[in-house]
Structure formats: C-alpha cells, structure tokens
Amino acid sequence: MFGSRSKDDQSTDADVSDAVETKQVRPAEAPKGRPTPKRSESQAQRRALAKTPVTRKEAAKRARETRRADMARQREALASGNERYLPNRDKGPVRKFVRDYVDSRWCVAEFFLPMAIVILMLSMTPSAGLKNISLLLWLFVIVLIVFDSIAITVRVKKQLKERFPDESHRGARAYALMRTLQLRRMRLPKPQVKRGERP
C-alpha cells in the first residue's frame, strides 16, 4: 500500500504527462490570434513589470510620470497632427476632414476677437457718432458670423454624408463651429492644409 509504485503505474503517469504536453504545445504554423508585439514594446512591458511599485507613494509618483509623458505626447501630436496620440475628441477620419475643411477656407468667426477689440475701443470714445458706428458694426459682425456659420454647417453635413456615409457624424458640426471661432494660428491640432486647398 505505501510501498513504491509498480512500473506499470509509472509508465501510465509518464504517458498522461506526455499527452498533456503535446496538447499544450501549439504547432509552429498555427496563428496566435494576436499580432507579435514590437521588441521595444515587449521590453518596456517587462521593465514595467519588473519595477512594480513597493509603496503607495511610489505608485502615485509613477502614475504622475506616466500622465506627464502622455500629455507631452498629446501636445506633440496636436502640433504635428499625428493621429495616434491625439485626444479622443480630435481622433478619426471625420474629425480630420472637418478640421481640413475649416482650415482650407476663410471664416468670419475667426476674426471675431480682433474685430471685437476694435469695436470695444470705438464704443469707449466720447464721440456719439463713433459709438453709433460701433453698435452698427456689432450688428453687422454678428449677422455675418451667423450666416457664415449656417453655411459652414450645411456644407460640412453634405460633405460628410458623401464622403463618410457609414461613419458617425455626431458632434462634427459643433466641432467645425468651435474651430472657426479660433484664429488659424491658435488652432489645435495645427492646420495641415493651406487656405484654398481642397481637403
């Protein structure tokens, strides 16, 4: 009962373990079901696993560093237009097309701030005639911006339906209007097309 096992028992155990091993080994030509990671990525993962934080303070410090690195990548992507690291609100072919469409044309709304400063200065003068002119200018500018914004949203909607019929267009028109309100040089992501160039 407590003695050594017989040779037959040992041989059956060996056969079972061989069978289990052969089941677990994947044939060389069989697909893995996922792409092979780059060497740099796998090394980074190994380093991250090896450097597991010991204390809560160290974990928080590491999280801050990771967040800082992500933000730096995002800033670089916003300057270069690199799709990979852009924020979620700017990602995707629909948003890229909307950006290019707005950047390729002149918009009245982008000059709102400089015009507002001029109008404000005119309204602060003691002359009643200049104050009246500033009020008329305000009305004129607002009407122009409204008409230009309506035209942009209608055209953007039409272009998106033609070019991206299967993609979601949710928020694209609001995204276009928000971009028109910014001066061209202040826009992020930076414009990738010249004025007059078709996106």
Secondary structure, 3 states (H helix, E strand, C coil): CCCCCCHHHHHHHHHHHHHHHHHHCCCCCCCCCCCCCCHHHHHHHHHHHHCCCCCHHHHHHHHHHHHHHHHHHHHHHHHHCCHHHCCHHHCCHHHHHHHHHHHCCCCCHHHHHHHHHHHHHHHCCCCHHHHHHHHHHHHHHHHHHHHHHHHHHHHHHHHHHHHCCCCCCCCHHHHHHHHHCCCHHHCCCCCCCCCCCCC
